[in-house]
Amino acid sequence: MEIIQNYIGGKFVPPAGGQYLDNFNPATGELYGKIPDSGPEDVEAAVQAAETAFPEWSRMPLEQRHDILRAVSDGILANLDRLAEAESRDSGKTITTARTVDIPAPR
């Protein structure tokens, strides 16, 4: 069973309250994971992490920011099938819909 963590400040961390929600496949009703039941403390930690990161990000040359964002985009495209399968399992949509609507397809 997959247990998802919050991603805050460059690290995967459990929810501050320690609580998780069951994640069911809507097509089959199968329990396949746990997701954080995040609360205000988690949101505050994420906001603080973003505020801490912003000065360095804002001083970074545009080309470097471009390269970072492009690498994220390339990673999404490189894992498109895997991400579409995960979205399909999570939302109950077909893989085709997840691949073409929810997750960008290469153009």
Secondary structure, DSSP 8 states (H G I E B T S, - for coil): -EE--EEETTEEE--TT--EEEEE-TTT--EEEEEE---HHHHHHHHHHHHHHHHHHHHS-HHHHHHHHHHHHHHHHHTHHHHHHHHHHHH---HHHIIIIIS----
